[in-house]
């Protein structure tokens, strides 16, 4: 019964804070960019939809902590926390509903960030800049192939002017040229593509419908030259297949999303151990202010390291350090409480 009781309070506060943060961000963004938006009301609504998704994806780690602090604050204020301890509840038992919900939300967003949700900011920018979401004149190394693409549209999964140079060691084995190709079933398909076979004695050309470039995903190709955002799944594919990709930049984006959220979840453990049991024995408001400040500080440190690592100033693996320190301190508090018999 206690699990559902705490979970219900936590869920209500989480939704309240998450949508409040998202709503505030959307309003500020809409006011700042209203003059740049197209006149079409449909595009304006679509832009707001993308910004809402982006803001929710960006602020959910903060919402996890802030809603936890709000829930604990009311539990202290109305003597619920001291009542739980009086009934024999331990910190570990009280943490179960909070951590269960926090990790559920975390894994839910990991799944979402493995798909199209990771790119909603770029979709919004394409509407804001009044341009079609496409890239031109891309030159990429993929496995043992050198690929030139005149134009690619990742949303329509279409490309124009694809030229593929297939190498055998240091020599060009064949050249594939397609005026237009579409991506389906994890590979590209082109009608009447020109295939030129190159040998030591002669050059042979033929025209036929072909399937080629398996796992050469248009969304990954579109992002490789700017790398502003990428999904977890596409990052794994890019590291595995693309030879000229900046691995540090990819890891920076992936580690920032992943370990920032994990760090915020670790803060729940620290805050519950440090939370005052009753408002008479300590200043609950001061505890709340300190906790909010510390949360924003940790979030800001992750953001700063991410910016530096993305530019190549520091290693992206430094993003793991704050997370390890938080969980290390949480384990220390856990063991300390075991020694004094609190757990």
N, C-alpha and C positions, 0 to 999 in steps of 0.2 A: 504493500500500500504506500509506504513512504517513497518508493521509487517513482511511482506514477505521480504522486503529489509534487515532488521536487521537479520532475521532468516537465510537468504541465506548466509550472511557474517559469522554468527556464526557457521552454519553447515560446511562451507568450512574450517574454522579455526579449528573446532573440529576434523574433519576427518584428517586434516593435522597433528595436534599435537598428536592425539591418535595413528596414524600409525607410526609416527616418534618415539614416546616413545616405542611402541611395537617392531618396527624394531631394535632399539638400544638394547633393552633387549634380543631379539632373537639372534642377532649377538654376543653379549657378552656371552650368555649362550652356543651357539653353539661352539664358540672358546674354552670355558672352558671345555666343555664336549665332544669335538670331538673324543678324544682318547678312550672314554668309549663307544661310539656308536657302534652298531653292523655293520658288513660289508654290510648288505643288504641295498640297496638304498631305497627300499620301506619303511623299518622301519625308515630310516633316515628322509624321507619326512614326514612320519606319526609323528615322534617325533617333527619336526619343526612345523607341523600343530597344535599339542597339545600345544606347547610352545607359539605359536602366540595367540591361544584362551586364554591361561592362562594370558599372558601379557596384552591383551586387557581388560580382566575382572579385572585385578589388577589395571591398570592405568586409567581406564575411569573416576574415580572421579577427578583425577588431570587434565585430559584433559578437563573436564567441566569447571574448573576454569581458566586454562591457556588459553584456546581458548576465554573465556570471556574477560580476560585481554588484549589479543591481539586485539580482536575486538574493545574494548573500546579505546585502545591506538591509533588505526588508525582513529577512529571516532574523537578523540581529535586532532590528528595531522592534519587531513584534515578539521577541523572546522565543522564537521558534528554534534557533540554533542551540541555545542553552538547554532547551527542552529535549532536543534530540540527544545531546551529550548526557543529560540527566537520565535518560532512558537506556543508556548503555551503548548508543551508537558511536562508532569510531569514525575517524577522519576518512579512512579507507572506504568505509561503507557509504559515507556521505558523498564521496567523490564518484562513486559508480554511475549515478544518473547523469552527472555533469560530463564525465569523460565519455560515457557511452554515446551521448547525443553529439558531443563535439567531434568525436572520431567518425560518427555517421555522416555528419555534415562535411567533414574533411574529405572522406572517400567519395562522397557524392560529387563534390566539386572537382576531384581528381578525374572522375569519369567525364564530367562535363568539359573540363579543360583538355581532355584527350580528343575532343571533336571540334565542332564549328564555334563553340562558345569562346574559344581562345582567340578568335579572329574578329569578334564583334567590334572592337575599336577601329580596326581597319575598314570594316564595312561602313561605319559611321563617318570616318574621314573621307571615304570616297563620295558619300552623299554631300558632305560639307564642302568639299572642293569641286563639286559638280563635274566629276570626271568618271569615266567608266573604270571599273576596278580591273585594270590589266597592266601588264608590264611589256616592254618592248626591248628588242635587241639584247637577249640574254645569251651569255657564253658560259657553259658549265661543263665540268668534268664529272662523269657519272660512270662508276665502275671502270671499264676499259674503253669507254666511249668519250668522245668530245662532241658536245651538242651545241648547236646554234639555233636560237628561236627568234624569229622576227617579231612575233607578238603572241602573248598568251593571256587568256581570260580564265582565271581560276574559278570564278563562279559558274560560268557556263561549261567549264572543263573542255575548252577548245583552244587550239593553237594554230597559228598560221606560219608558213615558211619554216618548217622544221628541217634541219640538216644534221644528220648523225654520221660522224666519222668513227667507224669501228676499227680498232687497232688489234693487231696480232703482234705482241711485243712492241717493237718500235716502228713497225710498218703498218700503213693503212690497208686494211683487208677489203673493206667495202664502204660505200657512201650511200646513205638512204636520204632521199629528199621527198618531202610531202608538202604540197601547197596548203593542205588543211588536214588536221587530225583531231579526233575526239578521244577523251579518256573514259573508258568504261571497263568494268570487271578487272580493275587494277592494272590495266595496260592500255597503250595507245593504239588506235585503229585508224588507218588511212586508206582511202580508195585511190587506186591508180598511182601509187607511189613509185618513184623512179629509184631503182636499185642499181648501183654501179659497182661491179666486182673488179678489183684491181689485182693483177698478178704480174709476175716478172715478164711475161711474154705479151699479154694483151689486156685490154680493158673491155668488159662486156656490160652492157646496160639492158635492163628489162623493166617493164611496168606491170605492177600487180597490186592487189589488195593485201595489206600485211597488218599483223599485230606485232608491236615492238615496244621496247622500253618498259618492261614490267616494273611496277612500284615507283615509276617516275611520276610522282603525284604532282598535279598542277599547283596545288596550294603550297607545297614545299618549294617548288621551283620559283614561284612568284615571290616567296619570302627570303630566299637565300641571299639576294643582293642587298636587302635592307635589314632583314632580321629584327623587326620591331616586335613581333610576337610569333609564337609557334606553339602548337599543341604538344602534349607529352608524346603522343604516338608519332606525330610527324617528326619530332626531334629525334626519336630513336631511329626512324627510317633514314633521316638525313645523315646522321652519324654513321650509319651502317653502309650506305650506298654512295653518298656524294663525297668526292675526294677533295674538292676545294672549299668545303664548308668550314667556317670558323667555329671549331668545337668549343672554345672558351665562351664565345658569345651565346651559343646554344645552351651550354650548361648554366650560364649565368641566369638566363630566363627561366629555365626549368627549376634550378635550385632556389631561386628567389620565391617563386610561387609555392613550392613544396615545403621548404624549411621555414619560411615565414609563418605559414599556417601551423606547422608543427610546434614552433616556438610559442605561439599564442596559446595553444592547447597546454603546453607545459607550464605556462603561467598560472593556469587554474590550480595546479597542484601546489605551487608556491603560495599563492594568495590564500587558499583555504587553510593551510598550516599557519599562516601569519595573521589570519583574520581574528579579531577580538571576539570572545565568546559572548560578552554582554556589553551593552552601551555604557553601563555605569563604571566599568573598570578601565575604559579607554575611550579615546575620541574616534568614533566610527567615521565621522565625516572626514577627518584627517587621513584615516586609513584609506578611504575611498579616493581622495584627491591624490595621495601618493601612488596608489595602484594605477589610476588612470594615467598619471604622468609617466610612470615606469613603463606601462604598456605602449604608449605613444613613442617613448624613447627607444624601446627595443624595436618597434616597427620602423622607426626612422633609421636606426643603425642598419637594419636589413636593407632598406632602400638605398642608403648611402653606399654600402658595400656592393650592392647590385649595380649601381651606376658606375662605380670604379672598375668592377670586374668586366662589365660589358665593354668598356673602353680599353680593356687590356692592361689597366694599371696594376690590379691585383688578381690573384688566382680566384676563380669562382668557388673553389673549395672552402674559401674563408667564410662563405655564407653558412656553412655547416657549424662553424665554431659557436656562434651565439646560441644555437639550438642545443648543442652539447652541453654548454655551460648551464643553461636553464634546467635541463633534465638532470644534470649532475647535482645541481643545488637541490632540486626536488628530491632526489634519492637520498641526499644527505639529511634533509629534514625528515624524510620518512624513517630512516634508520635512527635518528635522534629521538623521534617520538616513540619508536619501538623500545628504546632503552629506558625511557621514563614511564613506559606502560600506558602511553596514550592510545596505542593501536591495539 
